[in-house]
Amino acid sequence: YKILYSDKLKLVVIKHFGSYVGAEGISASKDFIADARFTKTHVVLQDMRLVTSMTLHDTDWAFAQQAAKKLEPLEGLKIALLRRADNPINKIHDARRLLIQQETPHPNHLLTTSFKVAAGWLGLDERDLSIFIQQNFDTQE
């Protein structure tokens, strides 16, 4: 995964790609929370459109409890989770999210397959968000 910050947009983008390994989402969240550039005024776009594989390995009740504790600093943040509608990993990802949400509900999360909806929900201009991602991520990853 890669994490980018935009002070101008008050945005954190976490772009996952390839194999989604273990507690990757939790690791990415811990990384951006620990970064000095992160503030509670940021919104978060978690882009999973390029994830090609994922498993439920090590995603049990203990995993969910650990995740809940580590993700407490995210409470109240607006987070959009963007994925492809036709991605075979979606069912596995839903099961992982359900485990975590049972321990820590996040009412400020949006799950969508629409880039436009994600941008709007985060309060961002779709064009500005698109330009930021294009300028900062290698589309070949």
NUDRENDREN-410931 format. One line per 3 residues: their letters; for each residue x, y, z of N, C-alpha, C. Coordinates in pm, whole numbers, plus 50000, padded with zeros to 5 digits. Example, Ala and Ser with C-alpha at 12.3 -4.5 7.8 and 13.67 -1.06 7.14 Angstrom:
! residues 2
AS	51319/49431/50780/51230/49550/50780/51320/49670/50780 ~ 51285/49775/50708/51367/49894/50714/51290/50003/50787
END
This chain:
! residues 141
YKI	50083/49882/50000/50000/50000/50000/50087/50124/50000 ~ 50028/50232/49962/50094/50362/49965/50000/50460/50035 ~ 50058/50553/50108/49981/50655/50177/50029/50791/50130
LYS	49933/50876/50096/49966/51014/50058/49882/51111/50139 ~ 49938/51229/50160/49870/51335/50234/49858/51458/50146 ~ 49747/51526/50157/49730/51655/50092/49682/51753/50198
DKL	49771/51846/50233/49731/51950/50328/49625/52041/50266 ~ 49640/52066/50137/49544/52152/50066/49403/52094/50073 ~ 49390/51964/50048/49259/51898/50047/49220/51843/50185
KLV	49312/51850/50282/49290/51789/50415/49252/51642/50396 ~ 49338/51570/50325/49308/51437/50276/49423/51340/50301 ~ 49387/51218/50339/49480/51106/50342/49426/51005/50241
VIK	49510/50959/50150/49471/50855/50055/49557/50732/50085 ~ 49488/50620/50107/49557/50492/50123/49521/50410/50000 ~ 49620/50382/49920/49596/50307/49797/49652/50166/49815
HFG	49562/50069/49820/49600/49929/49832/49607/49870/49690 ~ 49702/49779/49670/49715/49716/49538/49779/49579/49553 ~ 49754/49495/49455/49809/49359/49460/49743/49278/49570
SYV	49821/49196/49640/49769/49113/49748/49750/49197/49874 ~ 49631/49188/49930/49600/49254/50057/49641/49155/50164 ~ 49750/49184/50233/49813/49086/50320/49780/49111/50467
GAE	49732/49006/50534/49708/49010/50678/49627/49130/50722 ~ 49681/49202/50816/49614/49319/50873/49660/49447/50804 ~ 49668/49443/50673/49720/49556/50595/49645/49685/50622
GIS	49513/49678/50631/49435/49799/50657/49467/49859/50792 ~ 49486/49773/50892/49521/49820/51026/49662/49879/51025 ~ 49754/49812/50957/49892/49863/50948/49894/50000/50881
ASK	49820/50013/50773/49816/50141/50702/49756/50249/50791 ~ 49651/50215/50863/49588/50313/50953/49684/50356/51063 ~ 49754/50261/51122/49852/50294/51226/49961/50384/51169
DFI	50004/50358/51046/50108/50439/50983/50063/50583/50964 ~ 49942/50604/50911/49903/50742/50887/49866/50815/51015 ~ 49814/50744/51115/49784/50807/51244/49913/50856/51310
ADA	50021/50780/51295/50149/50815/51357/50223/50927/51283 ~ 50183/50956/51162/50250/51059/51082/50214/51198/51133 ~ 50313/51283/51148/50292/51419/51201/50201/51504/51112
RFT	50189/51468/50986/50103/51546/50895/49954/51520/50917 ~ 49923/51410/50982/49783/51372/51003/49720/51453/51116 ~ 49599/51503/51089/49520/51569/51193/49378/51514/51187
KTH	49302/51539/51291/49163/51492/51297/49074/51567/51197 ~ 49128/51669/51130/49050/51741/51029/49061/51677/50891 ~ 49148/51577/50877/49162/51509/50749/49044/51415/50724
VVL	49012/51396/50597/48922/51290/50555/49010/51182/50491 ~ 48956/51060/50482/49038/50948/50437/48970/50877/50320 ~ 49046/50855/50214/49000/50772/50103/49085/50647/50104
QDM	49020/50534/50123/49087/50404/50118/49049/50344/49983 ~ 49144/50342/49890/49119/50298/49753/49166/50153/49738 ~ 49070/50064/49719/49101/49921/49708/49073/49866/49568
RLV	49061/49954/49471/49025/49910/49337/49129/49820/49271 ~ 49255/49827/49316/49360/49747/49253/49402/49627/49336 ~ 49325/49593/49439/49354/49474/49519/49316/49351/49436
TSM	49407/49257/49429/49384/49138/49345/49358/49011/49425 ~ 49396/49010/49553/49370/48892/49635/49363/48930/49782 ~ 49288/48848/49857/49268/48870/50000/49218/48740/50060
TLH	49253/48716/50185/49204/48596/50253/49145/48634/50388 ~ 49080/48538/50451/49029/48556/50586/49128/48499/50689 ~ 49246/48461/50646/49348/48408/50736/49374/48506/50850
DTD	49373/48458/50973/49398/48538/51093/49294/48648/51117 ~ 49172/48627/51071/49067/48727/51095/48959/48665/51182 ~ 48991/48645/51306/48896/48590/51401/48856/48696/51502
WAF	48792/48654/51609/48746/48747/51711/48862/48824/51773 ~ 48975/48757/51798/49093/48823/51856/49144/48931/51762 ~ 49145/48900/51632/49185/48999/51533/49095/49121/51540
AQQ	48965/49098/51549/48869/49208/51555/48890/49294/51679 ~ 48917/49231/51792/48939/49307/51915/49067/49390/51907 ~ 49173/49332/51854/49298/49406/51838/49278/49522/51742
AAK	49208/49496/51632/49183/49600/51534/49106/49715/51596 ~ 49004/49682/51673/48921/49785/51736/49006/49876/51824 ~ 49096/49820/51901/49182/49901/51988/49275/49990/51907
KLE	49333/49934/51803/49430/50009/51723/49363/50116/51638 ~ 49234/50099/51609/49164/50193/51522/49086/50299/51600 ~ 49093/50298/51733/49021/50397/51813/49050/50541/51771
PLE	49175/50577/51736/49201/50716/51693/49125/50757/51567 ~ 49068/50661/51495/48994/50693/51373/48848/50728/51401 ~ 48803/50708/51524/48664/50737/51556/48632/50881/51522
GLK	48522/50900/51453/48479/51034/51414/48533/51081/51281 ~ 48635/51013/51225/48687/51054/51095/48593/51010/50985 ~ 48588/51089/50881/48509/51052/50763/48600/50970/50672
IAL	48558/50846/50644/48640/50754/50565/48554/50695/50452 ~ 48603/50709/50330/48537/50647/50215/48621/50530/50169 ~ 48557/50417/50154/48621/50295/50106/48574/50273/49963
LRR	48667/50283/49870/48636/50275/49728/48687/50143/49673 ~ 48597/50071/49605/48639/49945/49544/48564/49923/49413 ~ 48613/49827/49335/48550/49791/49208/48432/49699/49236
ADN	48323/49720/49167/48203/49638/49187/48228/49492/49149 ~ 48312/49468/49050/48333/49333/48999/48455/49262/49060 ~ 48511/49317/49167/48630/49257/49226/48592/49135/49310
PIN	48650/49019/49280/48616/48897/49353/48651/48903/49503 ~ 48736/48995/49544/48774/49004/49686/48667/49070/49771 ~ 48566/49129/49710/48467/49206/49786/48398/49125/49896
KIH	48362/49000/49867/48294/48918/49969/48387/48891/50088 ~ 48512/48865/50061/48608/48841/50167/48628/48969/50248 ~ 48640/49080/50178/48657/49208/50247/48536/49241/50334
DAR	48416/49212/50284/48294/49235/50364/48298/49155/50493 ~ 48343/49031/50487/48351/48947/50607/48452/49006/50706 ~ 48564/49054/50657/48665/49116/50744/48609/49242/50809
RLL	48542/49325/50731/48485/49450/50784/48378/49421/50889 ~ 48297/49319/50864/48191/49284/50959/48249/49247/51096 ~ 48357/49171/51097/48423/49135/51223/48465/49259/51300
IQQ	48529/49351/51231/48579/49472/51297/48463/49561/51341 ~ 48362/49575/51258/48249/49661/51291/48169/49609/51410 ~ 48173/49480/51436/48106/49426/51554/48172/49476/51681
ETP	48301/49499/51675/48377/49549/51791/48379/49702/51795 ~ 48390/49764/51680/48402/49909/51672/48321/49960/51554 ~ 48196/49996/51574/48118/50051/51464/48174/50188/51421
HPN	48177/50209/51294/48224/50337/51240/48114/50397/51152 ~ 48029/50480/51211/47918/50536/51134/47961/50634/51026 ~ 48084/50682/51033/48132/50778/50933/48206/50711/50819
HLL	48176/50585/50792/48238/50513/50682/48139/50500/50567 ~ 48188/50519/50447/48108/50499/50327/48175/50392/50243 ~ 48100/50294/50200/48149/50192/50109/48085/50219/49975
TTS	48167/50238/49871/48113/50273/49740/48201/50220/49628 ~ 48141/50208/49511/48216/50173/49391/48226/50295/49298 ~ 48177/50408/49344/48176/50530/49262/48277/50632/49314
FKV	48374/50666/49228/48472/50767/49263/48403/50901/49291 ~ 48305/50933/49210/48232/51060/49225/48159/51065/49360 ~ 48094/50956/49397/48022/50950/49525/48122/50962/49641
AAG	48235/50893/49631/48337/50900/49737/48386/51043/49755 ~ 48419/51109/49645/48468/51246/49653/48363/51338/49716 ~ 48241/51329/49669/48134/51413/49722/48108/51389/49869
WLG	48107/51264/49910/48081/51230/50050/48191/51284/50141 ~ 48316/51286/50090/48428/51338/50167/48435/51491/50163 ~ 48346/51553/50083/48345/51698/50072/48454/51752/49981
LDE	48497/51668/49886/48604/51706/49794/48551/51723/49653 ~ 48616/51807/49578/48585/51822/49437/48642/51699/49364 ~ 48559/51634/49286/48600/51513/49216/48724/51535/49130
RDL	48728/51647/49061/48841/51678/48973/48970/51698/49054 ~ 48961/51772/49165/49079/51794/49249/49132/51662/49304 ~ 49041/51575/49348/49081/51444/49400/49146/51360/49291
SIF	49087/51359/49173/49141/51282/49062/49280/51331/49024 ~ 49299/51461/49016/49430/51517/48981/49534/51480/49087 ~ 49496/51493/49214/49588/51458/49322/49633/51313/49310
IQQ	49542/51223/49288/49578/51081/49277/49662/51056/49152 ~ 49624/51113/49041/49703/51094/48917/49844/51147/48930 ~ 49861/51258/48999/49994/51318/49012/50082/51243/49111
NFD	50023/51166/49201/50099/51108/49309/50109/50956/49310 ~ 50035/50890/49224/50039/50743/49220/50074/50697/49080 ~ 50157/50595/49075/50192/50532/48949/50077/50440/48913
TQE	50011/50467/48801/49893/50387/48762/49932/50245/48721 ~ 50060/50217/48705/50105/50083/48667/50121/49989/48785 ~ 50101/50040/48906/50117/49954/49024/50005/49855/49033
END
